[in-house]
Amino acid sequence: MNKNIKVIPFPGIPNAYVVISGVKAKTSNGCEKRMTFFYGTEAGGCEWEPECGSITKIIPLKKEDAGAIPHWFYDYYAGRGYWSQLAVERCGLPEYFLSGDYEGLFSVLKDWAS
């Protein structure tokens, strides 16, 4: 489970965030860093972790909804059943990230969140 989550607004792009967290790991320092890009509104969100993550759609739920799971951005969500690994390359996320085109990157996440 991720610990010490920090959600940092991305400058100049509404509803866009960089999320930094860490997990215990069997490394020399005992921790592993995580960084994801997240697009989120009250209607829903989408995230991508650049190293090896899929595009994951996040559907917010209310506490009383069936299957509601606590979430770090929304109070509750529907779980991680809405994702695609193939879409990462098809949508060009690695190229957007490596070229510094964050508007393009978050545009993809926004489309997936809708």
N, CA, C and O atoms as a GROMACS GRO file, in nm:
protein
  456
    1MET      N    1   0.084  -0.119   0.000
    1MET     CA    2   0.000   0.000   0.000
    1MET      C    3   0.088   0.124   0.000
    1MET      O    4   0.186   0.132   0.074
    2ASN      N    5   0.054   0.222  -0.084
    2ASN     CA    6   0.130   0.346  -0.092
    2ASN      C    7   0.117   0.425   0.037
    2ASN      O    8   0.011   0.427   0.099
    3LYS      N    9   0.224   0.489   0.077
    3LYS     CA   10   0.229   0.569   0.199
    3LYS      C   11   0.270   0.711   0.165
    3LYS      O   12   0.330   0.737   0.061
    4ASN      N   13   0.238   0.802   0.255
    4ASN     CA   14   0.285   0.939   0.245
    4ASN      C   15   0.251   1.002   0.110
    4ASN      O   16   0.337   1.058   0.043
    5ILE      N   17   0.125   0.994   0.071
    5ILE     CA   18   0.082   1.045  -0.059
    5ILE      C   19   0.075   1.197  -0.057
    5ILE      O   20   0.017   1.257   0.034
    6LYS      N   21   0.135   1.259  -0.158
    6LYS     CA   22   0.130   1.403  -0.178
    6LYS      C   23   0.072   1.429  -0.317
    6LYS      O   24   0.124   1.380  -0.417
    7VAL      N   25  -0.035   1.506  -0.322
    7VAL     CA   26  -0.102   1.541  -0.448
    7VAL      C   27  -0.068   1.686  -0.478
    7VAL      O   28  -0.111   1.776  -0.406
    8ILE      N   29   0.008   1.708  -0.584
    8ILE     CA   30   0.060   1.840  -0.617
    8ILE      C   31  -0.005   1.889  -0.746
    8ILE      O   32   0.010   1.825  -0.850
    9PRO      N   33  -0.077   2.002  -0.741
    9PRO     CA   34  -0.136   2.055  -0.865
    9PRO      C   35  -0.029   2.083  -0.969
    9PRO      O   36   0.078   2.136  -0.938
   10PHE      N   37  -0.058   2.046  -1.094
   10PHE     CA   38   0.036   2.070  -1.203
   10PHE      C   39   0.013   2.213  -1.255
   10PHE      O   40  -0.100   2.248  -1.288
   11PRO      N   41   0.116   2.294  -1.262
   11PRO     CA   42   0.100   2.435  -1.301
   11PRO      C   43   0.041   2.451  -1.441
   11PRO      O   44   0.085   2.388  -1.537
   12GLY      N   45  -0.060   2.538  -1.450
   12GLY     CA   46  -0.114   2.577  -1.580
   12GLY      C   47  -0.213   2.482  -1.644
   12GLY      O   48  -0.266   2.513  -1.751
   13ILE      N   49  -0.240   2.368  -1.584
   13ILE     CA   50  -0.335   2.272  -1.642
   13ILE      C   51  -0.439   2.240  -1.534
   13ILE      O   52  -0.408   2.175  -1.434
   14PRO      N   53  -0.564   2.287  -1.554
   14PRO     CA   54  -0.668   2.262  -1.454
   14PRO      C   55  -0.693   2.113  -1.432
   14PRO      O   56  -0.692   2.034  -1.526
   15ASN      N   57  -0.716   2.077  -1.307
   15ASN     CA   58  -0.750   1.939  -1.267
   15ASN      C   59  -0.638   1.839  -1.291
   15ASN      O   60  -0.663   1.718  -1.292
   16ALA      N   61  -0.517   1.886  -1.311
   16ALA     CA   62  -0.402   1.800  -1.336
   16ALA      C   63  -0.311   1.799  -1.213
   16ALA      O   64  -0.288   1.903  -1.151
   17TYR      N   65  -0.260   1.680  -1.180
   17TYR     CA   66  -0.180   1.665  -1.059
   17TYR      C   67  -0.065   1.569  -1.082
   17TYR      O   68  -0.073   1.478  -1.165
   18VAL      N   69   0.044   1.592  -1.008
   18VAL     CA   70   0.151   1.494  -0.994
   18VAL      C   71   0.135   1.436  -0.855
   18VAL      O   72   0.121   1.510  -0.758
   19VAL      N   73   0.138   1.305  -0.845
   19VAL     CA   74   0.118   1.237  -0.718
   19VAL      C   75   0.247   1.165  -0.681
   19VAL      O   76   0.300   1.086  -0.760
   20ILE      N   77   0.297   1.192  -0.562
   20ILE     CA   78   0.420   1.130  -0.514
   20ILE      C   79   0.385   1.045  -0.392
   20ILE      O   80   0.316   1.090  -0.300
   21SER      N   81   0.434   0.921  -0.392
   21SER     CA   82   0.412   0.833  -0.277
   21SER      C   83   0.526   0.734  -0.269
   21SER      O   84   0.617   0.736  -0.352
   22GLY      N   85   0.523   0.650  -0.170
   22GLY     CA   86   0.627   0.549  -0.153
   22GLY      C   87   0.570   0.422  -0.093
   22GLY      O   88   0.464   0.423  -0.030
   23VAL      N   89   0.642   0.314  -0.112
   23VAL     CA   90   0.604   0.184  -0.055
   23VAL      C   91   0.728   0.120   0.006
   23VAL      O   92   0.840   0.149  -0.035
   24LYS      N   93   0.705   0.034   0.104
   24LYS     CA   94   0.817  -0.044   0.158
   24LYS      C   95   0.867  -0.137   0.050
   24LYS      O   96   0.788  -0.193  -0.026
   25ALA      N   97   0.998  -0.153   0.043
   25ALA     CA   98   1.056  -0.238  -0.060
   25ALA      C   99   1.182  -0.305  -0.007
   25ALA      O  100   1.240  -0.262   0.093
   26LYS      N  101   1.221  -0.410  -0.075
   26LYS     CA  102   1.344  -0.481  -0.037
   26LYS      C  103   1.462  -0.421  -0.114
   26LYS      O  104   1.526  -0.488  -0.196
   27THR      N  105   1.489  -0.295  -0.085
   27THR     CA  106   1.603  -0.226  -0.144
   27THR      C  107   1.697  -0.187  -0.031
   27THR      O  108   1.666  -0.205   0.086
   28SER      N  109   1.812  -0.132  -0.067
   28SER     CA  110   1.909  -0.097   0.036
   28SER      C  111   1.855   0.008   0.134
   28SER      O  112   1.895   0.009   0.251
   29ASN      N  113   1.766   0.094   0.089
   29ASN     CA  114   1.709   0.194   0.178
   29ASN      C  115   1.572   0.154   0.233
   29ASN      O  116   1.518   0.222   0.321
   30GLY      N  117   1.516   0.045   0.184
   30GLY     CA  118   1.389  -0.004   0.236
   30GLY      C  119   1.265   0.066   0.185
   30GLY      O  120   1.156   0.046   0.238
   31CYS      N  121   1.280   0.150   0.081
   31CYS     CA  122   1.162   0.217   0.027
   31CYS      C  123   1.174   0.230  -0.125
   31CYS      O  124   1.284   0.228  -0.182
   32GLU      N  125   1.058   0.242  -0.188
   32GLU     CA  126   1.053   0.260  -0.333
   32GLU      C  127   0.963   0.379  -0.361
   32GLU      O  128   0.852   0.388  -0.308
   33LYS      N  129   1.010   0.470  -0.444
   33LYS     CA  130   0.932   0.588  -0.478
   33LYS      C  131   0.831   0.554  -0.588
   33LYS      O  132   0.853   0.466  -0.671
   34ARG      N  133   0.721   0.628  -0.586
   34ARG     CA  134   0.620   0.619  -0.691
   34ARG      C  135   0.583   0.761  -0.732
   34ARG      O  136   0.572   0.850  -0.648
   35MET      N  137   0.563   0.781  -0.862
   35MET     CA  138   0.519   0.909  -0.913
   35MET      C  139   0.418   0.881  -1.023
   35MET      O  140   0.447   0.805  -1.116
   36THR      N  141   0.300   0.942  -1.014
   36THR     CA  142   0.201   0.924  -1.118
   36THR      C  143   0.148   1.060  -1.162
   36THR      O  144   0.159   1.159  -1.090
   37PHE      N  145   0.090   1.060  -1.282
   37PHE     CA  146   0.017   1.176  -1.331
   37PHE      C  147  -0.130   1.144  -1.313
   37PHE      O  148  -0.175   1.034  -1.346
   38PHE      N  149  -0.206   1.241  -1.262
   38PHE     CA  150  -0.348   1.219  -1.233
   38PHE      C  151  -0.429   1.336  -1.284
   38PHE      O  152  -0.394   1.452  -1.259
   39TYR      N  153  -0.537   1.307  -1.355
   39TYR     CA  154  -0.635   1.408  -1.394
   39TYR      C  155  -0.762   1.374  -1.320
   39TYR      O  156  -0.810   1.261  -1.328
   40GLY      N  157  -0.819   1.470  -1.246
   40GLY     CA  158  -0.938   1.439  -1.169
   40GLY      C  159  -1.031   1.555  -1.148
   40GLY      O  160  -0.989   1.667  -1.117
   41THR      N  161  -1.160   1.528  -1.165
   41THR     CA  162  -1.266   1.622  -1.132
   41THR      C  163  -1.363   1.547  -1.040
   41THR      O  164  -1.343   1.428  -1.014
   42GLU      N  165  -1.465   1.615  -0.992
   42GLU     CA  166  -1.561   1.546  -0.905
   42GLU      C  167  -1.635   1.435  -0.980
   42GLU      O  168  -1.688   1.344  -0.918
   43ALA      N  169  -1.639   1.442  -1.112
   43ALA     CA  170  -1.707   1.340  -1.193
   43ALA      C  171  -1.624   1.214  -1.214
   43ALA      O  172  -1.680   1.109  -1.246
   44GLY      N  173  -1.493   1.223  -1.196
   44GLY     CA  174  -1.407   1.107  -1.215
   44GLY      C  175  -1.267   1.146  -1.253
   44GLY      O  176  -1.238   1.264  -1.276
   45GLY      N  177  -1.179   1.047  -1.260
   45GLY     CA  178  -1.040   1.076  -1.288
   45GLY      C  179  -0.971   0.965  -1.364
   45GLY      O  180  -1.031   0.863  -1.398
   46CYS      N  181  -0.843   0.987  -1.390
   46CYS     CA  182  -0.762   0.890  -1.462
   46CYS      C  183  -0.616   0.912  -1.421
   46CYS      O  184  -0.573   1.026  -1.402
   47GLU      N  185  -0.540   0.802  -1.408
   47GLU     CA  186  -0.399   0.817  -1.371
   47GLU      C  187  -0.310   0.727  -1.455
   47GLU      O  188  -0.354   0.629  -1.514
   48TRP      N  189  -0.182   0.765  -1.458
   48TRP     CA  190  -0.081   0.688  -1.529
   48TRP      C  191   0.051   0.701  -1.456
   48TRP      O  192   0.093   0.811  -1.420
   49GLU      N  193   0.115   0.587  -1.434
   49GLU     CA  194   0.248   0.582  -1.373
   49GLU      C  195   0.347   0.554  -1.485
   49GLU      O  196   0.339   0.447  -1.547
   50PRO      N  197   0.442   0.645  -1.514
   50PRO     CA  198   0.526   0.635  -1.632
   50PRO      C  199   0.616   0.511  -1.643
   50PRO      O  200   0.640   0.464  -1.754
   51GLU      N  201   0.665   0.458  -1.534
   51GLU     CA  202   0.763   0.350  -1.545
   51GLU      C  203   0.705   0.223  -1.606
   51GLU      O  204   0.766   0.165  -1.696
   52CYS      N  205   0.589   0.179  -1.559
   52CYS     CA  206   0.531   0.057  -1.616
   52CYS      C  207   0.380   0.050  -1.597
   52CYS      O  208   0.321  -0.058  -1.611
   53GLY      N  209   0.316   0.162  -1.564
   53GLY     CA  210   0.174   0.161  -1.532
   53GLY      C  211   0.082   0.169  -1.652
   53GLY      O  212   0.119   0.217  -1.759
   54SER      N  213  -0.038   0.120  -1.630
   54SER     CA  214  -0.143   0.129  -1.730
   54SER      C  215  -0.213   0.264  -1.716
   54SER      O  216  -0.189   0.337  -1.620
   55ILE      N  217  -0.300   0.296  -1.812
   55ILE     CA  218  -0.393   0.407  -1.795
   55ILE      C  219  -0.507   0.350  -1.712
   55ILE      O  220  -0.567   0.249  -1.750
   56THR      N  221  -0.536   0.412  -1.600
   56THR     CA  222  -0.638   0.360  -1.510
   56THR      C  223  -0.745   0.466  -1.486
   56THR      O  224  -0.717   0.575  -1.434
   57LYS      N  225  -0.868   0.432  -1.523
   57LYS     CA  226  -0.982   0.521  -1.499
   57LYS      C  227  -1.029   0.504  -1.355
   57LYS      O  228  -1.039   0.391  -1.306
   58ILE      N  229  -1.056   0.615  -1.289
   58ILE     CA  230  -1.100   0.614  -1.150
   58ILE      C  231  -1.245   0.665  -1.145
   58ILE      O  232  -1.274   0.778  -1.184
   59ILE      N  233  -1.334   0.579  -1.098
   59ILE     CA  234  -1.476   0.614  -1.089
   59ILE      C  235  -1.511   0.637  -0.941
   59ILE      O  236  -1.509   0.543  -0.862
   60PRO      N  237  -1.543   0.762  -0.905
   60PRO     CA  238  -1.576   0.789  -0.765
   60PRO      C  239  -1.711   0.730  -0.726
   60PRO      O  240  -1.804   0.725  -0.807
   61LEU      N  241  -1.720   0.688  -0.602
   61LEU     CA  242  -1.845   0.634  -0.546
   61LEU      C  243  -1.871   0.701  -0.412
   61LEU      O  244  -1.785   0.768  -0.355
   62LYS      N  245  -1.992   0.681  -0.363
   62LYS     CA  246  -2.027   0.723  -0.228
   62LYS      C  247  -2.005   0.605  -0.134
   62LYS      O  248  -2.005   0.490  -0.177
   63LYS      N  249  -1.986   0.635  -0.007
   63LYS     CA  250  -1.959   0.531   0.092
   63LYS      C  251  -2.064   0.420   0.090
   63LYS      O  252  -2.030   0.303   0.104
   64GLU      N  253  -2.190   0.456   0.071
   64GLU     CA  254  -2.298   0.358   0.074
   64GLU      C  255  -2.314   0.279  -0.056
   64GLU      O  256  -2.392   0.184  -0.061
   65ASP      N  257  -2.240   0.316  -0.161
   65ASP     CA  258  -2.248   0.242  -0.288
   65ASP      C  259  -2.186   0.104  -0.273
   65ASP      O  260  -2.086   0.087  -0.204
   66ALA      N  261  -2.246   0.007  -0.338
   66ALA     CA  262  -2.192  -0.130  -0.336
   66ALA      C  263  -2.051  -0.132  -0.393
   66ALA      O  264  -2.025  -0.074  -0.498
   67GLY      N  265  -1.960  -0.198  -0.324
   67GLY     CA  266  -1.823  -0.213  -0.371
   67GLY      C  267  -1.734  -0.091  -0.348
   67GLY      O  268  -1.622  -0.088  -0.398
   68ALA      N  269  -1.781   0.008  -0.275
   68ALA     CA  270  -1.702   0.130  -0.253
   68ALA      C  271  -1.575   0.100  -0.174
   68ALA      O  272  -1.579   0.035  -0.069
   69ILE      N  273  -1.462   0.148  -0.227
   69ILE     CA  274  -1.330   0.127  -0.166
   69ILE      C  275  -1.270   0.265  -0.136
   69ILE      O  276  -1.280   0.355  -0.220
   70PRO      N  277  -1.209   0.285  -0.019
   70PRO     CA  278  -1.145   0.414   0.010
   70PRO      C  279  -1.039   0.448  -0.096
   70PRO      O  280  -0.969   0.360  -0.146
   71HIS      N  281  -1.028   0.577  -0.127
   71HIS     CA  282  -0.934   0.625  -0.228
   71HIS      C  283  -0.859   0.746  -0.175
   71HIS      O  284  -0.909   0.816  -0.088
   72TRP      N  285  -0.739   0.772  -0.226
   72TRP     CA  286  -0.656   0.881  -0.179
   72TRP      C  287  -0.701   1.017  -0.231
   72TRP      O  288  -0.668   1.119  -0.171
   73PHE      N  289  -0.776   1.023  -0.343
   73PHE     CA  290  -0.822   1.152  -0.398
   73PHE      C  291  -0.971   1.171  -0.374
   73PHE      O  292  -1.015   1.276  -0.327
   74TYR      N  293  -1.048   1.068  -0.405
   74TYR     CA  294  -1.192   1.069  -0.378
   74TYR      C  295  -1.213   0.998  -0.244
   74TYR      O  296  -1.126   0.924  -0.198
   75ASP      N  297  -1.326   1.021  -0.183
   75ASP     CA  298  -1.353   0.949  -0.058
   75ASP      C  299  -1.357   0.798  -0.085
   75ASP      O  300  -1.298   0.719  -0.011
   76TYR      N  301  -1.428   0.760  -0.194
   76TYR     CA  302  -1.440   0.617  -0.231
   76TYR      C  303  -1.440   0.606  -0.383
   76TYR      O  304  -1.470   0.701  -0.454
   77TYR      N  305  -1.404   0.486  -0.430
   77TYR     CA  306  -1.405   0.462  -0.575
   77TYR      C  307  -1.442   0.317  -0.603
   77TYR      O  308  -1.458   0.236  -0.512
   78ALA      N  309  -1.456   0.287  -0.734
   78ALA     CA  310  -1.507   0.156  -0.776
   78ALA      C  311  -1.399   0.050  -0.792
   78ALA      O  312  -1.429  -0.060  -0.836
   79GLY      N  313  -1.275   0.080  -0.757
   79GLY     CA  314  -1.167  -0.017  -0.772
   79GLY      C  315  -1.091   0.002  -0.902
   79GLY      O  316  -1.123   0.090  -0.981
   80ARG      N  317  -0.992  -0.082  -0.924
   80ARG     CA  318  -0.902  -0.067  -1.038
   80ARG      C  319  -0.939  -0.155  -1.157
   80ARG      O  320  -0.850  -0.202  -1.228
   81GLY      N  321  -1.065  -0.178  -1.179
   81GLY     CA  322  -1.106  -0.265  -1.288
   81GLY      C  323  -1.115  -0.198  -1.424
   81GLY      O  324  -1.150  -0.264  -1.522
   82TYR      N  325  -1.084  -0.070  -1.433
   82TYR     CA  326  -1.101   0.006  -1.555
   82TYR      C  327  -0.964   0.057  -1.602
   82TYR      O  328  -0.927   0.170  -1.570
   83TRP      N  329  -0.890  -0.023  -1.677
   83TRP     CA  330  -0.756   0.014  -1.715
   83TRP      C  331  -0.719  -0.048  -1.850
   83TRP      O  332  -0.785  -0.140  -1.898
   84SER      N  333  -0.612   0.005  -1.910
   84SER     CA  334  -0.559  -0.051  -2.034
   84SER      C  335  -0.409  -0.029  -2.041
   84SER      O  336  -0.362   0.085  -2.031
   85GLN      N  337  -0.335  -0.136  -2.057
   85GLN     CA  338  -0.190  -0.125  -2.076
   85GLN      C  339  -0.158  -0.092  -2.222
   85GLN      O  340  -0.067  -0.014  -2.249
   86LEU      N  341  -0.232  -0.150  -2.316
   86LEU     CA  342  -0.208  -0.126  -2.458
   86LEU      C  343  -0.231   0.021  -2.495
   86LEU      O  344  -0.164   0.073  -2.584
   87ALA      N  345  -0.324   0.086  -2.428
   87ALA     CA  346  -0.356   0.225  -2.460
   87ALA      C  347  -0.242   0.320  -2.428
   87ALA      O  348  -0.236   0.430  -2.485
   88VAL      N  349  -0.152   0.283  -2.340
   88VAL     CA  350  -0.041   0.371  -2.304
   88VAL      C  351   0.038   0.410  -2.429
   88VAL      O  352   0.060   0.528  -2.454
   89GLU      N  353   0.080   0.311  -2.507
   89GLU     CA  354   0.155   0.341  -2.629
   89GLU      C  355   0.066   0.392  -2.740
   89GLU      O  356   0.104   0.484  -2.813
   90ARG      N  357  -0.053   0.335  -2.752
   90ARG     CA  358  -0.145   0.379  -2.858
   90ARG      C  359  -0.182   0.526  -2.845
   90ARG      O  360  -0.201   0.594  -2.945
   91CYS      N  361  -0.192   0.573  -2.723
   91CYS     CA  362  -0.227   0.714  -2.698
   91CYS      C  363  -0.104   0.804  -2.692
   91CYS      O  364  -0.118   0.926  -2.683
   92GLY      N  365   0.015   0.747  -2.696
   92GLY     CA  366   0.138   0.825  -2.701
   92GLY      C  367   0.186   0.881  -2.568
   92GLY      O  368   0.263   0.977  -2.567
   93LEU      N  369   0.143   0.823  -2.457
   93LEU     CA  370   0.185   0.879  -2.327
   93LEU      C  371   0.336   0.882  -2.307
   93LEU      O  372   0.388   0.983  -2.260
   94PRO      N  373   0.411   0.774  -2.341
   94PRO     CA  374   0.557   0.784  -2.322
   94PRO      C  375   0.620   0.899  -2.402
   94PRO      O  376   0.708   0.968  -2.352
   95GLU      N  377   0.574   0.919  -2.524
   95GLU     CA  378   0.629   1.027  -2.607
   95GLU      C  379   0.595   1.163  -2.549
   95GLU      O  380   0.679   1.253  -2.544
   96TYR      N  381   0.469   1.179  -2.504
   96TYR     CA  382   0.432   1.306  -2.441
   96TYR      C  383   0.520   1.334  -2.319
   96TYR      O  384   0.569   1.446  -2.302
   97PHE      N  385   0.539   1.233  -2.236
   97PHE     CA  386   0.619   1.250  -2.115
   97PHE      C  387   0.765   1.281  -2.148
   97PHE      O  388   0.822   1.377  -2.096
   98LEU      N  389   0.825   1.203  -2.235
   98LEU     CA  390   0.967   1.221  -2.267
   98LEU      C  391   0.996   1.353  -2.338
   98LEU      O  392   1.106   1.408  -2.326
   99SER      N  393   0.897   1.404  -2.413
   99SER     CA  394   0.918   1.532  -2.482
   99SER      C  395   0.875   1.652  -2.397
   99SER      O  396   0.892   1.767  -2.439
  100GLY      N  397   0.820   1.625  -2.279
  100GLY     CA  398   0.776   1.734  -2.192
  100GLY      C  399   0.644   1.797  -2.234
  100GLY      O  400   0.614   1.909  -2.194
  101ASP      N  401   0.565   1.725  -2.315
  101ASP     CA  402   0.435   1.775  -2.359
  101ASP      C  403   0.328   1.734  -2.257
  101ASP      O  404   0.252   1.639  -2.279
  102TYR      N  405   0.324   1.807  -2.147
  102TYR     CA  406   0.230   1.774  -2.040
  102TYR      C  407   0.087   1.808  -2.076
  102TYR      O  408  -0.006   1.744  -2.025
  103GLU      N  409   0.066   1.906  -2.162
  103GLU     CA  410  -0.070   1.934  -2.208
  103GLU      C  411  -0.124   1.814  -2.286
  103GLU      O  412  -0.240   1.776  -2.268
  104GLY      N  413  -0.041   1.755  -2.372
  104GLY     CA  414  -0.082   1.636  -2.446
  104GLY      C  415  -0.107   1.518  -2.353
  104GLY      O  416  -0.206   1.447  -2.368
  105LEU      N  417  -0.018   1.498  -2.257
  105LEU     CA  418  -0.031   1.388  -2.161
  105LEU      C  419  -0.162   1.400  -2.083
  105LEU      O  420  -0.238   1.304  -2.074
  106PHE      N  421  -0.187   1.517  -2.025
  106PHE     CA  422  -0.308   1.534  -1.945
  106PHE      C  423  -0.434   1.536  -2.031
  106PHE      O  424  -0.542   1.506  -1.982
  107SER      N  425  -0.421   1.572  -2.158
  107SER     CA  426  -0.536   1.566  -2.250
  107SER      C  427  -0.581   1.421  -2.268
  107SER      O  428  -0.701   1.394  -2.270
  108VAL      N  429  -0.487   1.330  -2.279
  108VAL     CA  430  -0.520   1.188  -2.289
  108VAL      C  431  -0.589   1.140  -2.162
  108VAL      O  432  -0.691   1.072  -2.169
  109LEU      N  433  -0.534   1.176  -2.047
  109LEU     CA  434  -0.595   1.136  -1.921
  109LEU      C  435  -0.735   1.195  -1.904
  109LEU      O  436  -0.826   1.129  -1.854
  110LYS      N  437  -0.752   1.320  -1.947
  110LYS     CA  438  -0.884   1.385  -1.941
  110LYS      C  439  -0.984   1.307  -2.026
  110LYS      O  440  -1.097   1.283  -1.983
  111ASP      N  441  -0.943   1.269  -2.147
  111ASP     CA  442  -1.033   1.193  -2.236
  111ASP      C  443  -1.073   1.060  -2.172
  111ASP      O  444  -1.189   1.020  -2.177
  112TRP      N  445  -0.978   0.993  -2.112
  112TRP     CA  446  -1.007   0.864  -2.046
  112TRP      C  447  -1.094   0.882  -1.923
  112TRP      O  448  -1.173   0.793  -1.889
  113ALA      N  449  -1.082   0.995  -1.855
  113ALA     CA  450  -1.162   1.018  -1.735
  113ALA      C  451  -1.308   1.045  -1.768
  113ALA      O  452  -1.396   1.024  -1.684
  114SER      N  453  -1.334   1.091  -1.890
  114SER     CA  454  -1.472   1.125  -1.928
  114SER      C  455  -1.558   1.003  -1.948
  114SER      O  456  -1.676   1.015  -1.981
   0.00000   0.00000   0.00000
